[in-house]
Amino acid sequence: MPGRLLAITGGHRFDQAAMTALLDDICRRLDWQHTHEEQPSAQRWLRPEHAGTWDAILLHDIPGLVLARGREPEPAPPSDEVRRGVIDLLAQGQGIVATHHALAGWPTWDEWADVLGGRFLYAPGRLHGEQVPASGYRMGPYRVDVAAPSHPVCAGIEPFELDDELYLCPVFEDRVTGLLTTSADTSAESMIDTYREVVDGERVAAPAQRGSRLVAWAHQVGASRIVYVLPGHGPGTMAHEQYRRLIANACRWVAESTARPEPVRR
């Protein structure tokens, strides 16, 4: 029986045709099938009773945040039911691959930042009890290098160039295994203040803060393997051969931690 991939989107604009082509290519490489669900209804799959329904879940969403130009970002905390559902799901074993703006999801929920290994903030906020500034971003070409060539997610991946979005935001480097890095300038001076652009339409340098050169990493939460991949902003990246191989590798690797339903005994 072919494997199953669930792609979850919602909360941010993206190129639907490019995403569908990416999913088709991933599943061709893996001999899987894919299904697409949108937030907030897709949240129902992130519950323990659905562990193993999907071999891997691909997150390209921003739950818990309303974004609109000229307005303050509006974070909405998850309900207790959502919190328990996600944590219990990960305890059961459900492989998850998160890409790009998924790092901004549930911005008031520290445990979700711990799950993904970092946090992108559209507005100043608190993280692990400390006040943190709004994150920064910039578009442009940059080189991606392999930091863990022996890791299964990096199998067959060579250094490559992308014209995509980079982030300046907290990354929990001491808790994750770095997979890919960049030598691009990730200083605050090179980045745009996300908050000022969203609210005031102004492009000014991001607030001073510590960034990271990691652009992909992996770790384990509960019984579940998690991979985060920063690139994924536009169709050029989604169509890139190395990027498609990377996401397919990540889906295959996290699937190894996914719970398998008990076979029916007759």
SEROLO-679680 format. One line per 2 residues: number of its first residue (from 1); for each residue x, y, z of C-alpha. Coordinates in steps of 0.1 Angstrom, whole numbers, plus 5000, padded with zeros to 4 digits. Layout:
% SEROLO-679680
NUM> X:Y:Z | ... $
% end
This chain:
% SEROLO-679680
1> 5000:5000:5000 | 5015:5034:4991 $
3> 5025:5058:5018 | 5004:5088:5026 $
5> 5014:5124:5029 | 4992:5152:5044 $
7> 5000:5187:5033 | 4986:5214:5056 $
9> 4984:5251:5045 | 4965:5282:5056 $
11> 4972:5316:5071 | 4997:5328:5045 $
13> 4997:5333:5007 | 5015:5307:4986 $
15> 5016:5295:4950 | 4990:5267:4949 $
17> 5002:5253:4915 | 5038:5252:4926 $
19> 5029:5235:4958 | 5009:5209:4940 $
21> 5037:5202:4916 | 5061:5199:4946 $
23> 5038:5174:4963 | 5033:5154:4931 $
25> 5071:5152:4927 | 5077:5142:4963 $
27> 5051:5114:4961 | 5065:5102:4928 $
29> 5100:5098:4944 | 5085:5080:4975 $
31> 5057:5061:4958 | 5032:5078:4981 $
33> 4999:5096:4977 | 4992:5131:4990 $
35> 4962:5149:5004 | 4959:5187:5010 $
37> 4940:5203:5039 | 4937:5239:5050 $
39> 4937:5254:5085 | 4918:5257:5107 $
41> 4899:5226:5098 | 4932:5207:5092 $
43> 4940:5210:5129 | 4917:5180:5135 $
45> 4944:5157:5121 | 4969:5168:5147 $
47> 4954:5146:5174 | 4967:5113:5189 $
49> 4939:5092:5175 | 4952:5100:5140 $
51> 4988:5090:5147 | 4998:5068:5118 $
53> 4969:5079:5095 | 4996:5097:5075 $
55> 5032:5085:5071 | 5043:5122:5072 $
57> 5026:5155:5076 | 5040:5185:5057 $
59> 5032:5219:5074 | 5033:5251:5052 $
61> 5008:5270:5074 | 5006:5297:5101 $
63> 4980:5287:5126 | 4971:5311:5154 $
65> 4979:5343:5136 | 4958:5368:5116 $
67> 4979:5389:5092 | 4967:5420:5072 $
69> 4987:5449:5058 | 4983:5480:5078 $
71> 4971:5462:5109 | 4987:5448:5140 $
73> 4993:5411:5137 | 4966:5393:5158 $
75> 4979:5362:5176 | 4953:5337:5189 $
77> 4965:5312:5215 | 4955:5276:5209 $
79> 4928:5260:5230 | 4937:5235:5257 $
81> 4922:5208:5234 | 4946:5218:5206 $
83> 4976:5219:5229 | 4968:5185:5244 $
85> 4960:5170:5210 | 4994:5180:5194 $
87> 5015:5170:5224 | 4997:5136:5227 $
89> 5001:5131:5189 | 5038:5136:5191 $
91> 5040:5113:5221 | 5023:5086:5200 $
93> 5047:5091:5170 | 5039:5112:5140 $
95> 5066:5124:5116 | 5063:5161:5107 $
97> 5082:5182:5081 | 5076:5220:5085 $
99> 5086:5245:5058 | 5092:5282:5056 $
101> 5065:5304:5073 | 5053:5275:5094 $
103> 5079:5287:5119 | 5055:5316:5127 $
105> 5027:5294:5137 | 5011:5297:5172 $
107> 5032:5327:5182 | 5021:5327:5218 $
109> 5026:5290:5224 | 5062:5283:5235 $
111> 5058:5245:5233 | 5051:5248:5196 $
113> 5083:5268:5191 | 5101:5239:5209 $
115> 5085:5214:5185 | 5097:5232:5154 $
117> 5130:5243:5169 | 5126:5281:5166 $
119> 5101:5309:5163 | 5096:5336:5137 $
121> 5077:5366:5152 | 5057:5391:5131 $
123> 5055:5413:5162 | 5076:5418:5193 $
125> 5066:5392:5219 | 5077:5368:5246 $
127> 5095:5335:5242 | 5104:5313:5271 $
129> 5097:5342:5295 | 5119:5367:5277 $
131> 5109:5397:5256 | 5121:5393:5220 $
133> 5119:5417:5191 | 5100:5412:5158 $
135> 5119:5390:5134 | 5136:5401:5102 $
137> 5136:5388:5066 | 5151:5395:5033 $
139> 5147:5382:4997 | 5175:5374:4974 $
141> 5199:5347:4962 | 5219:5327:4986 $
143> 5240:5296:4988 | 5229:5265:5008 $
145> 5256:5242:5022 | 5253:5207:5037 $
147> 5262:5206:5074 | 5254:5169:5080 $
149> 5263:5150:5049 | 5258:5116:5066 $
151> 5223:5124:5078 | 5196:5106:5057 $
153> 5178:5139:5051 | 5209:5152:5033 $
155> 5214:5120:5011 | 5222:5131:4976 $
157> 5221:5168:4984 | 5249:5190:4971 $
159> 5255:5227:4977 | 5230:5247:4957 $
161> 5218:5283:4951 | 5183:5296:4958 $
163> 5165:5329:4953 | 5143:5328:4983 $
165> 5135:5343:5017 | 5159:5343:5046 $
167> 5149:5348:5082 | 5164:5365:5112 $
169> 5148:5349:5143 | 5154:5327:5173 $
171> 5166:5292:5164 | 5173:5267:5193 $
173> 5206:5255:5179 | 5216:5237:5211 $
175> 5185:5215:5208 | 5185:5205:5171 $
177> 5208:5188:5146 | 5218:5213:5119 $
179> 5213:5199:5084 | 5219:5229:5061 $
181> 5235:5262:5065 | 5241:5294:5045 $
183> 5271:5317:5043 | 5248:5346:5034 $
185> 5247:5378:5055 | 5222:5372:5083 $
187> 5229:5403:5103 | 5201:5426:5115 $
189> 5214:5453:5092 | 5208:5432:5062 $
191> 5173:5423:5072 | 5139:5441:5070 $
193> 5119:5446:5102 | 5088:5424:5096 $
195> 5066:5443:5121 | 5073:5477:5107 $
197> 5066:5466:5071 | 5034:5448:5080 $
199> 5020:5476:5102 | 5034:5508:5087 $
201> 5045:5497:5052 | 5080:5509:5060 $
203> 5112:5489:5051 | 5137:5496:5078 $
205> 5165:5474:5093 | 5154:5447:5117 $
207> 5160:5451:5154 | 5193:5439:5167 $
209> 5191:5403:5177 | 5210:5370:5175 $
211> 5203:5351:5143 | 5214:5317:5129 $
213> 5230:5304:5098 | 5210:5272:5099 $
215> 5184:5269:5072 | 5173:5233:5079 $
217> 5175:5211:5110 | 5161:5180:5127 $
219> 5153:5167:5161 | 5129:5144:5180 $
221> 5099:5154:5201 | 5083:5126:5221 $
223> 5083:5096:5198 | 5082:5118:5166 $
225> 5108:5130:5143 | 5106:5166:5132 $
227> 5124:5184:5103 | 5122:5221:5096 $
229> 5133:5236:5063 | 5135:5274:5060 $
231> 5134:5278:5022 | 5100:5275:5005 $
233> 5088:5310:4997 | 5082:5308:4960 $
235> 5077:5286:4929 | 5114:5288:4919 $
237> 5124:5271:4952 | 5095:5245:4950 $
239> 5106:5235:4915 | 5143:5232:4924 $
241> 5156:5197:4920 | 5178:5198:4952 $
243> 5149:5212:4972 | 5125:5186:4960 $
245> 5150:5159:4969 | 5155:5174:5003 $
247> 5118:5175:5011 | 5113:5139:4999 $
249> 5143:5128:5020 | 5128:5146:5050 $
251> 5094:5130:5046 | 5110:5095:5043 $
253> 5131:5100:5074 | 5103:5114:5096 $
255> 5080:5086:5085 | 5103:5061:5102 $
257> 5091:5074:5136 | 5054:5074:5127 $
259> 5032:5050:5146 | 5018:5021:5127 $
261> 4983:5009:5133 | 4981:4974:5148 $
263> 4972:4949:5121 | 4937:4935:5123 $
265> 4938:4899:5138 | 4914:4875:5123 $
% end
